[in-house]
Amino acid sequence: MSNTMNATATDAIETLRRRLFEPVDIAALVYFRLAFGGIMLVEVYRYFTNGWIGRYWIEPTFHFSYYGFDWVHPWPGVGMVVHWVALGIVIFGLTIGLCYRLCAILFFFGFTYTFLLDQARYLNHFYFVCLLGFILMFLPAHRAFSLDAKMRPSLRADTVPAWTLWLLRAQVGIVYFYGGIAKINSDWLHGSPLWMWLDDSSDLFLIGPYFSEMWVVYLFAWGGMLFDLLIVPGLLWRKTRWLAFFAAIVFNFMNHHLFQIGIFPWVMLAGSVLFFDPDWPRRIFNRWPHGDPVPATSSRPKWVMAGLGVYLLVQTLAPLRHWLYPGVTSWTEEGHLFSWQMKLRDKSAEAEFFATDPATGKISKVDLAEYLDDRQISKMSTRPDMILQMAHHLAEVYRGRGMARVEIRADVSASLNGRKHQRLIDPNVDLAAQPQTLRAASWILPLTEPLPPMADRPEGG
């Protein structure tokens, strides 16, 4: 029995290896390099024209770091502007396939650096871009239709190992799938907070007036969940591929018009095209020249398979870590980041911080505007981990002013998805004495306010 099982496992691994390394047309990989690079060039342009570089990283005096990355700081002076200029040059090189490997490496580290600078700027699509940048470092997307291939004919190839395409498909599929899993919660399936967001878009041409109808709210809520869960199987099955792709176009265009989520719909739509046959660009642009027919294969398939297994295991398990924490994730925020919990909650809060000198008993209210901009205050007030980080920063500030010992407390009132406001954290806890850790925080108060009946919910988000 043992020998039979071992033989079956060996056969399965060999079949998987053969399928992962079989040659497929490089055209789809080249398409994604061009599409992704073009989208990111537009994003760089937006950062300069909207003045976001100065607003996000130069003007603020304090930045909320990610756990374990408190050593990452913005460049001084005009360094962040120079960084984004360099990032634009690197993205351009990646797009046209000039010094592709170097550009892919520099893009991943350069963009991930900006991502890690301030937790208040966290967006799922920026995390997604970091992951795609990481993947692109290992893909031979420059072996055709690139300056590298033009200058080095020996580099040119018409095919690549199938795993290069399946890795990108898997990453896109993970985002869609976990986005659907996250929507299987009571608030979302009861139309919250979607009803508030749709009400804000009631002026949308043709369909806007229907957004106040509850059947439309439920259609969007349940339809969005089913779309995320079924879109990848629909794209994989040839018989439903075109219907699924049409649904992806409609879904992502609606996301673009209804929500302020930047480049995310366009990156997801570009990724959805990867599920078509690998040679589709060559069939559409039939004048695309062929290069060397020798496939670009790996000489170390075992190492490649091991790397793919580790990466996909991390990407599969990381979004599930919120189950390790008690309470409602959208309330406590523990395990929320990096879990593809996208556009699931409407949360507002007001926070007041108080510094106490134990020696004298004097209590002084902190003016948060001295340390944070409006966006940082808004984000921090809803996030217990950022509230704790702010408390530790304030303690350092007061100790620097000569207060040997200081206690920092916060009174935070928050509302989730139209509920009445309630306290988010225990106002009696000295946050400066609480450790910054990945463990569950005992000072976060549980969500007790019920979701109000639809008829009692205020209009607008």
C-alpha positions as CSV (number, residue, x, y, z in Angstrom):
1,M,0.0,0.0,0.0
2,S,2.8,2.4,1.0
3,N,4.7,1.7,-2.3
4,T,1.5,2.3,-4.3
5,M,0.8,5.6,-2.6
6,N,4.4,6.7,-3.1
7,A,4.2,5.8,-6.8
8,T,0.9,7.7,-7.2
9,A,2.4,10.7,-5.5
10,T,5.5,10.6,-7.7
11,D,3.3,10.3,-10.8
12,A,1.2,13.3,-9.7
13,I,4.3,15.4,-9.1
14,E,5.8,14.4,-12.4
15,T,2.5,15.3,-14.2
16,L,2.4,18.6,-12.4
17,R,6.0,19.3,-13.3
18,R,5.4,18.5,-17.0
19,R,2.4,20.8,-17.1
20,L,4.1,23.6,-15.4
21,F,7.1,23.5,-17.7
22,E,5.4,22.8,-21.0
23,P,6.1,25.6,-23.5
24,V,3.3,28.2,-24.1
25,D,3.2,31.2,-26.3
26,I,5.0,34.2,-24.7
27,A,2.6,36.7,-26.3
28,A,0.3,36.9,-23.2
29,L,3.2,37.5,-20.9
30,V,4.5,40.3,-23.1
31,Y,1.0,41.8,-23.2
32,F,0.9,41.9,-19.4
33,R,4.3,43.5,-19.2
34,L,3.1,46.3,-21.5
35,A,-0.4,46.6,-19.9
36,F,1.0,46.7,-16.3
37,G,3.8,49.0,-17.2
38,G,1.4,51.4,-19.0
39,I,-1.0,51.5,-16.0
40,M,1.9,52.2,-13.6
41,L,3.2,55.0,-15.8
42,V,-0.2,56.6,-15.6
43,E,-0.1,56.2,-11.8
44,V,3.3,57.9,-11.6
45,Y,1.9,60.8,-13.7
46,R,-1.1,61.1,-11.4
47,Y,1.2,61.3,-8.3
48,F,3.0,64.3,-9.8
49,T,0.0,66.1,-11.2
50,N,-2.0,65.7,-8.1
51,G,0.8,66.7,-5.7
52,W,0.5,63.5,-3.8
53,I,4.2,63.0,-3.2
54,G,4.5,66.1,-1.1
55,R,1.1,65.6,0.6
56,Y,1.8,62.0,1.5
57,W,5.4,61.9,2.5
58,I,7.1,65.3,2.6
59,E,4.6,67.5,4.5
60,P,3.6,65.1,7.3
61,T,5.9,65.0,10.3
62,F,4.8,61.6,11.5
63,H,4.2,58.4,9.5
64,F,2.4,55.2,10.8
65,S,4.8,52.3,10.2
66,Y,3.9,48.7,9.6
67,Y,4.8,46.2,12.3
68,G,8.5,45.4,12.0
69,F,9.1,48.1,9.4
70,D,9.5,51.1,11.7
71,W,13.0,51.6,10.3
72,V,11.6,52.6,6.9
73,H,11.4,56.4,6.6
74,P,10.9,58.9,3.7
75,W,13.9,60.4,2.0
76,P,14.8,63.8,3.4
77,G,14.3,67.0,1.4
78,V,13.3,66.5,-2.2
79,G,14.4,62.8,-2.0
80,M,10.9,61.5,-2.4
81,V,10.4,63.5,-5.6
82,V,13.7,62.2,-7.0
83,H,12.6,58.7,-5.9
84,W,9.3,58.9,-7.9
85,V,11.2,60.3,-10.9
86,A,13.5,57.3,-10.8
87,L,10.5,55.0,-10.3
88,G,8.9,56.4,-13.5
89,I,12.2,55.8,-15.4
90,V,12.4,52.3,-14.1
91,I,8.7,51.5,-15.0
92,F,9.3,52.9,-18.5
93,G,12.4,50.6,-18.9
94,L,10.3,47.6,-17.6
95,T,7.5,48.4,-20.1
96,I,9.7,48.6,-23.2
97,G,11.9,45.8,-22.0
98,L,15.1,47.7,-21.6
99,C,17.3,46.2,-18.9
100,Y,14.2,44.4,-17.9
101,R,15.5,42.3,-15.0
102,L,17.2,45.3,-13.4
103,C,14.2,47.4,-13.9
104,A,11.8,44.8,-12.4
105,I,14.0,44.4,-9.3
106,L,14.3,48.2,-8.9
107,F,10.6,48.6,-9.4
108,F,9.6,46.0,-6.8
109,F,11.9,47.4,-4.1
110,G,11.2,51.1,-5.1
111,F,7.5,50.8,-5.1
112,T,7.4,48.5,-2.0
113,Y,9.5,51.1,-0.2
114,T,6.8,53.8,-0.8
115,F,4.1,51.3,0.2
116,L,5.8,50.7,3.6
117,L,6.3,54.4,4.5
118,D,2.8,55.0,6.0
119,Q,0.1,52.6,7.0
120,A,-2.4,55.4,6.7
121,R,-1.9,55.2,2.9
122,Y,-2.6,51.4,2.8
123,L,-4.7,50.4,-0.2
124,N,-5.2,46.8,-1.4
125,H,-4.3,47.6,-4.9
126,F,-0.9,49.0,-3.8
127,Y,-0.2,45.7,-2.0
128,F,-1.3,43.9,-5.2
129,V,1.1,46.0,-7.3
130,C,3.9,45.1,-4.9
131,L,3.1,41.4,-5.4
132,L,3.0,41.7,-9.1
133,G,6.3,43.6,-9.1
134,F,7.8,40.7,-7.1
135,I,6.5,38.1,-9.6
136,L,7.7,40.1,-12.6
137,M,11.3,39.9,-11.3
138,F,11.2,36.1,-12.0
139,L,9.3,36.1,-15.3
140,P,11.1,36.2,-18.7
141,A,8.6,38.7,-20.1
142,H,11.4,40.5,-22.0
143,R,12.2,37.6,-24.4
144,A,10.0,39.0,-27.1
145,F,8.8,42.5,-28.3
146,S,11.4,44.2,-26.1
147,L,14.6,46.2,-26.6
148,D,16.5,43.6,-24.7
149,A,15.5,41.0,-27.3
150,K,16.2,43.3,-30.2
151,M,19.7,44.1,-28.9
152,R,20.4,40.5,-27.9
153,P,18.9,38.1,-30.5
154,S,20.0,35.1,-28.5
155,L,17.5,36.1,-25.8
156,R,14.5,36.0,-28.1
157,A,12.0,33.2,-27.7
158,D,8.4,32.5,-28.8
159,T,7.6,30.4,-25.8
160,V,7.9,30.4,-22.0
161,P,7.3,27.7,-19.4
162,A,3.6,27.5,-18.6
163,W,4.2,28.2,-14.9
164,T,5.0,31.9,-15.7
165,L,1.5,32.4,-16.9
166,W,-0.2,30.3,-14.3
167,L,1.5,32.2,-11.5
168,L,0.0,35.5,-12.7
169,R,-3.4,33.8,-13.1
170,A,-3.1,32.4,-9.6
171,Q,-2.3,35.8,-8.1
172,V,-5.3,37.4,-9.9
173,G,-7.5,34.5,-8.9
174,I,-6.5,34.8,-5.2
175,V,-7.5,38.4,-5.1
176,Y,-10.9,37.7,-6.7
177,F,-11.6,34.6,-4.6
178,Y,-10.7,36.1,-1.2
179,G,-12.6,39.3,-2.1
180,G,-15.6,37.1,-2.5
181,I,-15.0,35.1,0.7
182,A,-14.7,38.4,2.7
183,K,-18.2,39.4,1.4
184,I,-19.8,36.4,3.1
185,N,-20.6,38.3,6.2
186,S,-23.8,39.5,7.8
187,D,-23.4,43.3,7.2
188,W,-22.5,42.9,3.5
189,L,-25.3,40.5,2.7
190,H,-27.8,42.8,4.4
191,G,-26.7,45.6,2.1
192,S,-24.4,47.5,4.4
193,P,-22.5,49.6,3.7
194,L,-23.3,49.3,0.0
195,W,-26.6,51.1,0.4
196,M,-24.8,54.3,1.7
197,W,-22.3,54.2,-1.2
198,L,-24.9,53.7,-3.8
199,D,-27.0,56.5,-2.4
200,D,-24.0,58.8,-2.9
201,S,-24.0,57.8,-6.6
202,S,-27.6,58.3,-7.2
203,D,-26.8,61.0,-9.9
204,L,-25.0,58.4,-12.1
205,F,-26.3,58.5,-15.6
206,L,-29.3,56.2,-16.4
207,I,-28.9,53.8,-13.5
208,G,-28.3,56.2,-10.6
209,P,-32.0,56.8,-9.8
210,Y,-32.5,53.1,-9.1
211,F,-29.8,53.0,-6.4
212,S,-32.3,54.0,-3.8
213,E,-34.2,50.8,-4.4
214,M,-33.5,48.0,-1.9
215,W,-33.7,45.3,-4.5
216,V,-30.8,47.0,-6.4
217,V,-28.8,47.2,-3.2
218,Y,-29.2,43.5,-2.6
219,L,-28.5,42.8,-6.3
220,F,-25.2,44.6,-6.0
221,A,-24.3,43.0,-2.6
222,W,-25.1,39.4,-3.6
223,G,-24.0,39.9,-7.2
224,G,-20.6,41.3,-6.1
225,M,-20.0,38.3,-3.8
226,L,-21.0,35.8,-6.5
227,F,-18.9,37.6,-9.1
228,D,-15.8,37.4,-7.0
229,L,-16.3,33.7,-6.2
230,L,-17.2,32.6,-9.7
231,I,-15.2,34.8,-12.0
232,V,-12.1,32.7,-12.0
233,P,-13.9,29.4,-12.7
234,G,-15.8,31.2,-15.4
235,L,-12.6,32.5,-17.0
236,L,-10.9,29.1,-16.8
237,W,-13.8,27.2,-18.5
238,R,-13.6,27.9,-22.2
239,K,-17.4,27.7,-22.7
240,T,-18.1,30.5,-20.3
241,R,-14.9,32.5,-20.8
242,W,-16.3,35.3,-23.0
243,L,-19.4,35.7,-20.8
244,A,-17.1,35.8,-17.7
245,F,-14.8,38.4,-19.3
246,F,-17.8,40.6,-20.2
247,A,-18.9,40.4,-16.6
248,A,-15.4,41.4,-15.5
249,I,-15.5,44.4,-17.8
250,V,-18.9,45.5,-16.4
251,F,-17.8,44.8,-12.8
252,N,-14.6,46.7,-13.0
253,F,-16.1,49.6,-14.9
254,M,-18.7,49.9,-12.2
255,N,-16.1,49.8,-9.5
256,H,-14.2,52.6,-11.3
257,H,-17.3,54.9,-11.5
258,L,-18.8,54.1,-8.1
259,F,-15.7,54.0,-5.9
260,Q,-12.5,55.9,-5.6
261,I,-10.1,52.9,-5.9
262,G,-7.5,54.3,-8.3
263,I,-5.9,51.9,-10.7
264,F,-7.3,48.7,-9.1
265,P,-10.1,48.1,-11.6
266,W,-7.7,48.5,-14.5
267,V,-5.0,46.2,-13.1
268,M,-7.7,43.5,-12.3
269,L,-9.1,43.8,-15.8
270,A,-5.7,43.5,-17.3
271,G,-5.1,40.4,-15.2
272,S,-8.4,38.9,-16.3
273,V,-7.3,38.9,-19.9
274,L,-4.5,36.4,-18.9
275,F,-7.0,33.6,-18.7
276,F,-7.5,33.6,-22.5
277,D,-5.2,31.3,-24.6
278,P,-1.6,32.5,-24.4
279,D,-1.4,33.2,-28.1
280,W,-4.3,35.6,-28.3
281,P,-2.2,38.8,-28.8
282,R,-0.4,37.1,-31.7
283,R,-3.7,36.1,-33.3
284,I,-5.1,39.6,-33.0
285,F,-1.9,41.3,-34.1
286,N,-1.0,38.7,-36.8
287,R,2.0,40.7,-37.9
288,W,3.7,40.2,-34.6
289,P,7.1,38.7,-35.7
290,H,8.2,35.3,-34.4
291,G,11.5,34.9,-32.7
292,D,13.6,31.9,-31.8
293,P,11.3,29.0,-31.3
294,V,13.4,27.5,-28.5
295,P,11.5,27.8,-25.2
296,A,12.9,29.6,-22.2
297,T,13.0,26.8,-19.7
298,S,14.5,26.5,-16.3
299,S,17.4,24.2,-15.6
300,R,16.3,23.8,-12.0
301,P,12.6,22.7,-12.1
302,K,12.6,21.4,-8.5
303,W,13.7,24.7,-7.2
304,V,11.1,26.5,-9.3
305,M,8.3,24.2,-8.1
306,A,9.4,24.7,-4.5
307,G,9.5,28.4,-4.8
308,L,6.0,28.4,-6.4
309,G,4.7,26.2,-3.7
310,V,6.0,28.4,-0.9
311,Y,4.8,31.6,-2.5
312,L,1.3,30.3,-3.2
313,L,1.0,28.8,0.3
314,V,1.8,32.2,1.9
315,Q,-0.7,33.9,-0.4
316,T,-3.3,31.3,0.4
317,L,-2.9,31.3,4.2
318,A,-2.1,35.0,4.9
319,P,-5.7,36.2,4.1
320,L,-7.1,33.7,6.6
321,R,-5.1,34.9,9.6
322,H,-8.0,37.2,10.8
323,W,-9.7,34.0,12.1
324,L,-6.9,33.8,14.7
325,Y,-8.3,37.0,16.4
326,P,-11.6,37.3,18.3
327,G,-14.3,39.8,17.4
328,V,-15.5,41.3,14.2
329,T,-12.5,42.0,11.9
330,S,-14.0,45.2,10.4
331,W,-14.3,46.5,14.0
332,T,-11.0,45.4,15.6
333,E,-9.0,45.6,12.3
334,E,-6.9,42.7,13.6
335,G,-5.9,40.6,10.6
336,H,-7.6,43.0,8.2
337,L,-4.5,44.1,6.2
338,F,-3.2,42.0,3.3
339,S,-6.4,39.9,3.4
340,W,-8.2,41.3,0.4
341,Q,-11.1,42.6,2.5
342,M,-11.9,45.3,0.0
343,K,-14.7,47.9,0.2
344,L,-16.5,46.0,3.0
345,R,-17.1,48.6,5.6
346,D,-18.0,52.3,6.1
347,K,-16.4,53.3,9.4
348,S,-16.1,56.6,11.0
349,A,-14.6,57.6,14.3
350,E,-13.6,60.5,16.5
351,A,-10.6,60.2,18.7
352,E,-9.3,62.3,21.6
353,F,-5.9,61.7,23.2
354,F,-5.0,62.7,26.8
355,A,-1.5,62.8,28.4
356,T,-1.3,62.3,32.1
357,D,1.7,63.2,34.3
358,P,1.6,60.6,37.2
359,A,3.8,62.8,39.4
360,T,1.3,65.7,39.4
361,G,-1.9,64.1,38.2
362,K,-2.1,66.8,35.5
363,I,-4.1,65.8,32.4
364,S,-3.7,67.6,29.1
365,K,-5.6,67.1,25.9
366,V,-3.4,66.4,22.8
367,D,-3.9,68.5,19.7
368,L,-3.6,65.8,17.0
369,A,-3.3,68.4,14.2
370,E,0.2,69.1,15.5
371,Y,1.3,65.7,14.4
372,L,-1.0,64.4,11.7
373,D,-2.8,65.6,8.6
374,D,-6.6,65.2,8.2
375,R,-6.3,61.9,6.3
376,Q,-4.0,60.4,8.9
377,I,-6.3,61.4,11.7
378,S,-9.3,60.0,9.9
379,K,-7.5,56.6,9.3
380,M,-5.9,56.4,12.7
381,S,-9.1,57.0,14.6
382,T,-10.7,53.8,13.1
383,R,-7.6,51.6,13.5
384,P,-6.7,50.4,17.1
385,D,-3.2,49.4,16.0
386,M,-2.6,52.9,14.7
387,I,-4.1,54.4,17.8
388,L,-1.6,52.4,19.9
389,Q,1.3,53.5,17.6
390,M,0.2,57.1,18.0
391,A,0.1,56.7,21.8
392,H,3.6,55.4,21.8
393,H,4.8,58.3,19.7
394,L,3.1,60.9,21.9
395,A,4.8,59.3,25.0
396,E,8.2,59.8,23.3
397,V,7.3,63.4,22.5
398,Y,6.3,64.1,26.1
399,R,9.3,62.4,27.5
400,G,11.4,64.5,25.2
401,R,9.8,67.6,26.8
402,G,11.0,66.6,30.2
403,M,8.1,64.5,31.5
404,A,10.0,61.4,32.9
405,R,6.9,59.3,33.0
406,V,3.7,59.8,31.0
407,E,0.5,58.0,30.5
408,I,-1.4,58.2,27.2
409,R,-5.1,57.4,27.1
410,A,-7.6,57.7,24.2
411,D,-11.3,58.2,24.1
412,V,-12.5,56.9,20.7
413,S,-16.1,56.7,19.5
414,A,-16.7,54.8,16.3
415,S,-19.5,53.8,14.0
416,L,-19.5,50.8,11.7
417,N,-21.8,50.5,8.7
418,G,-24.4,52.9,10.0
419,R,-24.5,51.6,13.6
420,K,-24.7,54.0,16.5
421,H,-21.4,55.2,17.8
422,Q,-19.8,53.3,20.6
423,R,-16.4,53.2,22.2
424,L,-13.8,51.4,20.2
425,I,-11.1,51.0,22.9
426,D,-11.0,51.1,26.7
427,P,-10.5,54.8,27.7
428,N,-9.0,53.8,31.0
429,V,-6.1,51.9,29.6
430,D,-2.6,53.5,29.5
431,L,-1.8,52.8,25.9
432,A,1.8,54.0,26.3
433,A,2.3,50.9,28.6
434,Q,0.7,48.5,26.1
435,P,3.2,46.5,23.9
436,Q,3.0,46.8,20.1
437,T,2.5,43.2,19.1
438,L,0.7,40.9,16.6
439,R,-1.3,39.3,19.5
440,A,-4.9,40.2,20.1
441,A,-5.4,43.4,22.0
442,S,-7.4,43.1,25.2
443,W,-8.0,46.9,25.3
444,I,-10.2,46.8,22.1
445,L,-13.8,46.8,23.2
446,P,-16.2,44.3,21.4
447,L,-18.7,45.5,18.9
448,T,-22.1,45.6,20.7
449,E,-24.2,48.0,18.6
450,P,-26.6,46.1,16.3
451,L,-27.0,46.9,12.6
452,P,-30.0,49.2,12.4
453,P,-33.0,48.1,10.3
454,M,-32.8,49.4,6.8
455,A,-35.7,51.8,7.3
456,D,-33.8,53.5,10.3
457,R,-30.5,53.9,8.5
458,P,-29.4,57.4,7.6
459,E,-29.0,58.3,4.0
460,G,-25.6,59.0,2.5
461,G,-22.1,57.6,3.4
